[in-house]
């Protein structure tokens, strides 16, 4: 996440899921999902992710279904 220096990357995709990933785990040989947090909270494609500059751990997502989470 920006301005947090913690190795977190947030992604949003066409399946309506928002995921948080740890960068150091992305290339690991562990079996299973590399993301450590997943939210299936949208019915449409996720179009935007945003944070507040003073709250880098608060994440908003906006989707084609008209919801902001």
N, CA, C and O atoms as CSV, one atom per row, in Angstrom:
chain,resi,resn,atom,element,x,y,z
A,1,UNK,N,N,0.848,-1.168,0.000
A,1,UNK,CA,C,0.000,0.000,0.000
A,1,UNK,C,C,0.897,1.236,0.000
A,1,UNK,O,O,1.933,1.242,0.664
A,2,UNK,N,N,0.520,2.265,-0.724
A,2,UNK,CA,C,1.339,3.477,-0.767
A,2,UNK,C,C,1.556,4.070,0.620
A,2,UNK,O,O,0.669,4.041,1.473
A,3,UNK,N,N,2.735,4.597,0.821
A,3,UNK,CA,C,3.120,5.295,2.043
A,3,UNK,C,C,3.087,4.420,3.291
A,3,UNK,O,O,3.110,4.955,4.400
A,4,UNK,N,N,3.033,3.100,3.157
A,4,UNK,CA,C,3.017,2.235,4.338
A,4,UNK,C,C,4.293,1.413,4.474
A,4,UNK,O,O,4.607,0.949,5.570
A,5,UNK,N,N,5.041,1.223,3.376
A,5,UNK,CA,C,6.310,0.505,3.389
A,5,UNK,C,C,6.180,-0.890,4.002
A,5,UNK,O,O,7.027,-1.300,4.796
A,6,UNK,N,N,5.135,-1.613,3.641
A,6,UNK,CA,C,4.894,-2.918,4.244
A,6,UNK,C,C,4.831,-4.069,3.245
A,6,UNK,O,O,4.617,-5.208,3.659
A,7,UNK,N,N,5.007,-3.820,1.956
A,7,UNK,CA,C,4.978,-4.892,0.971
A,7,UNK,C,C,3.598,-5.390,0.609
A,7,UNK,O,O,3.467,-6.501,0.095
A,8,UNK,N,N,2.560,-4.605,0.861
A,8,UNK,CA,C,1.200,-4.998,0.498
A,8,UNK,C,C,0.829,-4.431,-0.868
A,8,UNK,O,O,1.136,-3.282,-1.185
A,9,UNK,N,N,0.166,-5.254,-1.665
A,9,UNK,CA,C,-0.357,-4.827,-2.960
A,9,UNK,C,C,-1.832,-5.183,-2.993
A,9,UNK,O,O,-2.208,-6.318,-2.699
A,10,UNK,N,N,-2.664,-4.226,-3.347
A,10,UNK,CA,C,-4.105,-4.460,-3.470
A,10,UNK,C,C,-4.462,-4.570,-4.944
A,10,UNK,O,O,-3.959,-3.806,-5.768
A,11,UNK,N,N,-5.334,-5.523,-5.276
A,11,UNK,CA,C,-5.774,-5.699,-6.653
A,11,UNK,C,C,-7.290,-5.812,-6.701
A,11,UNK,O,O,-7.919,-6.274,-5.749
A,12,UNK,N,N,-7.863,-5.391,-7.807
A,12,UNK,CA,C,-9.283,-5.552,-8.088
A,12,UNK,C,C,-9.417,-6.080,-9.500
A,12,UNK,O,O,-8.621,-5.719,-10.367
A,13,UNK,N,N,-10.405,-6.928,-9.754
A,13,UNK,CA,C,-10.468,-7.591,-11.046
A,13,UNK,C,C,-11.901,-7.712,-11.560
A,13,UNK,O,O,-12.860,-7.284,-10.919
A,14,UNK,N,N,-12.002,-8.307,-12.728
A,14,UNK,CA,C,-13.270,-8.486,-13.403
A,14,UNK,C,C,-14.214,-9.455,-12.713
A,14,UNK,O,O,-15.409,-9.470,-13.005
A,15,UNK,N,N,-13.695,-10.259,-11.808
A,15,UNK,CA,C,-14.554,-11.213,-11.094
A,15,UNK,C,C,-15.212,-10.602,-9.866
A,15,UNK,O,O,-15.904,-11.302,-9.128
A,16,UNK,N,N,-15.006,-9.294,-9.631
A,16,UNK,CA,C,-15.622,-8.609,-8.510
A,16,UNK,C,C,-14.879,-8.762,-7.196
A,16,UNK,O,O,-15.376,-8.331,-6.156
A,17,UNK,N,N,-13.688,-9.372,-7.220
A,17,UNK,CA,C,-12.926,-9.607,-6.002
A,17,UNK,C,C,-11.863,-8.527,-5.797
A,17,UNK,O,O,-11.251,-8.046,-6.750
A,18,UNK,N,N,-11.662,-8.163,-4.544
A,18,UNK,CA,C,-10.572,-7.299,-4.125
A,18,UNK,C,C,-9.662,-8.158,-3.265
A,18,UNK,O,O,-10.122,-8.795,-2.318
A,19,UNK,N,N,-8.362,-8.182,-3.589
A,19,UNK,CA,C,-7.420,-9.015,-2.845
A,19,UNK,C,C,-6.244,-8.186,-2.365
A,19,UNK,O,O,-5.823,-7.235,-3.024
A,20,UNK,N,N,-5.720,-8.562,-1.204
A,20,UNK,CA,C,-4.471,-8.008,-0.691
A,20,UNK,C,C,-3.425,-9.102,-0.764
A,20,UNK,O,O,-3.671,-10.241,-0.365
A,21,UNK,N,N,-2.256,-8.750,-1.276
A,21,UNK,CA,C,-1.154,-9.701,-1.430
A,21,UNK,C,C,0.068,-9.183,-0.692
A,21,UNK,O,O,0.304,-7.976,-0.645
A,22,UNK,N,N,0.840,-10.084,-0.118
A,22,UNK,CA,C,2.146,-9.748,0.427
A,22,UNK,C,C,3.166,-9.996,-0.665
A,22,UNK,O,O,3.243,-11.107,-1.190
A,23,UNK,N,N,3.950,-8.993,-1.020
A,23,UNK,CA,C,4.901,-9.108,-2.125
A,23,UNK,C,C,5.915,-10.208,-1.870
A,23,UNK,O,O,6.244,-10.946,-2.799
A,24,UNK,N,N,6.422,-10.350,-0.661
A,24,UNK,CA,C,7.438,-11.366,-0.388
A,24,UNK,C,C,6.903,-12.781,-0.512
A,24,UNK,O,O,7.688,-13.718,-0.656
A,25,UNK,N,N,5.574,-12.967,-0.462
A,25,UNK,CA,C,4.991,-14.299,-0.632
A,25,UNK,C,C,4.665,-14.612,-2.081
A,25,UNK,O,O,4.364,-15.761,-2.402
A,26,UNK,N,N,4.716,-13.630,-2.961
A,26,UNK,CA,C,4.269,-13.829,-4.343
A,26,UNK,C,C,5.083,-14.900,-5.063
A,26,UNK,O,O,4.522,-15.657,-5.855
A,27,UNK,N,N,6.356,-14.985,-4.818
A,27,UNK,CA,C,7.201,-15.972,-5.489
A,27,UNK,C,C,7.516,-17.177,-4.633
A,27,UNK,O,O,8.401,-17.957,-4.986
A,28,UNK,N,N,6.831,-17.357,-3.530
A,28,UNK,CA,C,7.139,-18.472,-2.629
A,28,UNK,C,C,6.635,-19.784,-3.210
A,28,UNK,O,O,5.826,-19.805,-4.138
A,29,UNK,N,N,7.122,-20.858,-2.652
A,29,UNK,CA,C,6.717,-22.187,-3.123
A,29,UNK,C,C,5.564,-22.755,-2.316
A,29,UNK,O,O,5.253,-23.941,-2.433
A,30,UNK,N,N,4.919,-21.916,-1.489
A,30,UNK,CA,C,3.787,-22.390,-0.697
A,30,UNK,C,C,2.619,-22.768,-1.596
A,30,UNK,O,O,2.378,-22.126,-2.619
A,31,UNK,N,N,1.903,-23.806,-1.211
A,31,UNK,CA,C,0.731,-24.242,-1.959
A,31,UNK,C,C,-0.469,-23.443,-1.476
A,31,UNK,O,O,-0.617,-23.201,-0.279
A,32,UNK,N,N,-1.312,-23.041,-2.388
A,32,UNK,CA,C,-2.523,-22.322,-2.013
A,32,UNK,C,C,-2.542,-20.922,-2.575
A,32,UNK,O,O,-1.676,-20.530,-3.357
A,33,UNK,N,N,-3.520,-20.195,-2.171
A,33,UNK,CA,C,-3.736,-18.828,-2.653
A,33,UNK,C,C,-2.688,-17.891,-2.070
A,33,UNK,O,O,-2.516,-17.848,-0.852
A,34,UNK,N,N,-1.972,-17.126,-2.927
A,34,UNK,CA,C,-0.951,-16.214,-2.412
A,34,UNK,C,C,-1.519,-14.975,-1.728
A,34,UNK,O,O,-0.788,-14.285,-1.017
A,35,UNK,N,N,-2.788,-14.678,-1.921
A,35,UNK,CA,C,-3.357,-13.515,-1.249
A,35,UNK,C,C,-3.715,-13.888,0.186
A,35,UNK,O,O,-4.086,-15.029,0.459
A,36,UNK,N,N,-3.605,-12.934,1.095
A,36,UNK,CA,C,-3.935,-13.247,2.473
A,36,UNK,C,C,-5.267,-12.640,2.885
A,36,UNK,O,O,-5.757,-12.917,3.980
A,37,UNK,N,N,-5.861,-11.816,2.025
A,37,UNK,CA,C,-7.188,-11.282,2.303
A,37,UNK,C,C,-7.930,-11.178,0.983
A,37,UNK,O,O,-7.396,-10.668,-0.002
A,38,UNK,N,N,-9.154,-11.661,0.967
A,38,UNK,CA,C,-9.958,-11.608,-0.253
A,38,UNK,C,C,-11.375,-11.201,0.098
A,38,UNK,O,O,-11.968,-11.726,1.040
A,39,UNK,N,N,-11.911,-10.266,-0.661
A,39,UNK,CA,C,-13.274,-9.797,-0.454
A,39,UNK,C,C,-14.049,-9.957,-1.756
A,39,UNK,O,O,-13.680,-9.375,-2.777
A,40,UNK,N,N,-15.108,-10.735,-1.724
A,40,UNK,CA,C,-15.996,-10.874,-2.878
A,40,UNK,C,C,-17.226,-10.034,-2.579
A,40,UNK,O,O,-18.287,-10.563,-2.249
A,41,UNK,N,N,-17.076,-8.728,-2.698
A,41,UNK,CA,C,-18.134,-7.824,-2.258
A,41,UNK,C,C,-18.795,-7.070,-3.407
A,41,UNK,O,O,-19.698,-6.267,-3.171
A,42,UNK,N,N,-18.373,-7.306,-4.625
A,42,UNK,CA,C,-18.968,-6.625,-5.777
A,42,UNK,C,C,-19.608,-7.640,-6.716
A,42,UNK,O,O,-19.129,-8.765,-6.858
A,43,UNK,N,N,-20.695,-7.223,-7.350
A,43,UNK,CA,C,-21.360,-8.069,-8.336
A,43,UNK,C,C,-20.850,-7.776,-9.744
A,43,UNK,O,O,-21.093,-8.554,-10.666
A,44,UNK,N,N,-20.148,-6.666,-9.913
A,44,UNK,CA,C,-19.597,-6.296,-11.216
A,44,UNK,C,C,-18.091,-6.150,-11.136
A,44,UNK,O,O,-17.492,-6.311,-10.073
A,45,UNK,N,N,-17.485,-5.842,-12.275
A,45,UNK,CA,C,-16.031,-5.683,-12.339
A,45,UNK,C,C,-15.565,-4.536,-11.452
A,45,UNK,O,O,-16.177,-3.468,-11.427
A,46,UNK,N,N,-14.478,-4.769,-10.728
A,46,UNK,CA,C,-13.868,-3.721,-9.911
A,46,UNK,C,C,-13.115,-2.791,-10.855
A,46,UNK,O,O,-12.260,-3.230,-11.625
A,47,UNK,N,N,-13.441,-1.511,-10.789
A,47,UNK,CA,C,-12.851,-0.534,-11.704
A,47,UNK,C,C,-11.799,0.353,-11.052
A,47,UNK,O,O,-10.869,0.792,-11.728
A,48,UNK,N,N,-11.924,0.630,-9.742
A,48,UNK,CA,C,-11.001,1.547,-9.074
A,48,UNK,C,C,-10.739,1.103,-7.645
A,48,UNK,O,O,-11.620,0.587,-6.956
A,49,UNK,N,N,-9.493,1.321,-7.221
A,49,UNK,CA,C,-9.096,1.173,-5.826
A,49,UNK,C,C,-8.513,2.508,-5.395
A,49,UNK,O,O,-7.844,3.173,-6.187
A,50,UNK,N,N,-8.752,2.907,-4.163
A,50,UNK,CA,C,-8.236,4.188,-3.674
A,50,UNK,C,C,-7.954,4.105,-2.182
A,50,UNK,O,O,-8.570,3.323,-1.457
A,51,UNK,N,N,-7.010,4.930,-1.740
A,51,UNK,CA,C,-6.729,5.083,-0.317
A,51,UNK,C,C,-6.714,6.566,0.011
A,51,UNK,O,O,-6.591,7.407,-0.879
A,52,UNK,N,N,-6.838,6.877,1.281
A,52,UNK,CA,C,-6.671,8.251,1.754
A,52,UNK,C,C,-5.193,8.430,2.099
A,52,UNK,O,O,-4.610,7.549,2.732
A,53,UNK,N,N,-4.569,9.544,1.704
A,53,UNK,CA,C,-3.142,9.731,1.967
A,53,UNK,C,C,-2.763,9.608,3.443
A,53,UNK,O,O,-1.667,9.144,3.756
A,54,UNK,N,N,-3.636,10.010,4.341
A,54,UNK,CA,C,-3.308,9.947,5.758
A,54,UNK,C,C,-3.761,8.642,6.424
A,54,UNK,O,O,-3.481,8.427,7.603
A,55,UNK,N,N,-4.454,7.771,5.685
A,55,UNK,CA,C,-4.903,6.465,6.193
A,55,UNK,C,C,-4.551,5.376,5.181
A,55,UNK,O,O,-5.438,4.867,4.497
A,56,UNK,N,N,-3.263,5.008,5.074
A,56,UNK,CA,C,-2.865,4.072,4.011
A,56,UNK,C,C,-3.444,2.668,4.151
A,56,UNK,O,O,-3.396,1.900,3.190
A,57,UNK,N,N,-3.991,2.301,5.317
A,57,UNK,CA,C,-4.558,0.962,5.476
A,57,UNK,C,C,-6.059,0.925,5.243
A,57,UNK,O,O,-6.673,-0.132,5.384
A,58,UNK,N,N,-6.661,2.047,4.890
A,58,UNK,CA,C,-8.073,2.074,4.546
A,58,UNK,C,C,-8.175,2.056,3.018
A,58,UNK,O,O,-7.624,2.923,2.340
A,59,UNK,N,N,-8.872,1.079,2.500
A,59,UNK,CA,C,-8.960,0.874,1.057
A,59,UNK,C,C,-10.417,0.950,0.621
A,59,UNK,O,O,-11.293,0.341,1.235
A,60,UNK,N,N,-10.664,1.699,-0.439
A,60,UNK,CA,C,-11.985,1.750,-1.053
A,60,UNK,C,C,-11.911,1.096,-2.414
A,60,UNK,O,O,-10.889,1.163,-3.097
A,61,UNK,N,N,-12.999,0.464,-2.799
A,61,UNK,CA,C,-13.091,-0.111,-4.138
A,61,UNK,C,C,-14.409,0.323,-4.761
A,61,UNK,O,O,-15.433,0.410,-4.084
A,62,UNK,N,N,-14.367,0.591,-6.054
A,62,UNK,CA,C,-15.560,0.958,-6.802
A,62,UNK,C,C,-15.724,-0.003,-7.969
A,62,UNK,O,O,-14.747,-0.389,-8.611
A,63,UNK,N,N,-16.960,-0.383,-8.237
A,63,UNK,CA,C,-17.202,-1.377,-9.281
A,63,UNK,C,C,-18.295,-0.934,-10.245
A,63,UNK,O,O,-19.006,0.042,-10.001
A,64,UNK,N,N,-18.413,-1.671,-11.341
A,64,UNK,CA,C,-19.433,-1.379,-12.344
A,64,UNK,C,C,-20.846,-1.572,-11.821
A,64,UNK,O,O,-21.797,-1.069,-12.419
A,65,UNK,N,N,-21.003,-2.294,-10.712
A,65,UNK,CA,C,-22.338,-2.500,-10.152
A,65,UNK,C,C,-22.834,-1.275,-9.387
A,65,UNK,O,O,-23.943,-1.285,-8.852
A,66,UNK,N,N,-22.022,-0.220,-9.332
A,66,UNK,CA,C,-22.418,1.026,-8.690
A,66,UNK,C,C,-22.141,1.095,-7.196
A,66,UNK,O,O,-22.555,2.051,-6.540
A,67,UNK,N,N,-21.453,0.104,-6.646
A,67,UNK,CA,C,-21.169,0.109,-5.222
A,67,UNK,C,C,-19.744,0.593,-4.953
A,67,UNK,O,O,-18.836,0.397,-5.760
A,68,UNK,N,N,-19.581,1.230,-3.797
A,68,UNK,CA,C,-18.266,1.624,-3.292
A,68,UNK,C,C,-18.141,0.978,-1.931
A,68,UNK,O,O,-18.996,1.175,-1.067
A,69,UNK,N,N,-17.101,0.219,-1.732
A,69,UNK,CA,C,-16.899,-0.507,-0.465
A,69,UNK,C,C,-15.628,-0.028,0.189
A,69,UNK,O,O,-15.269,-0.507,1.264
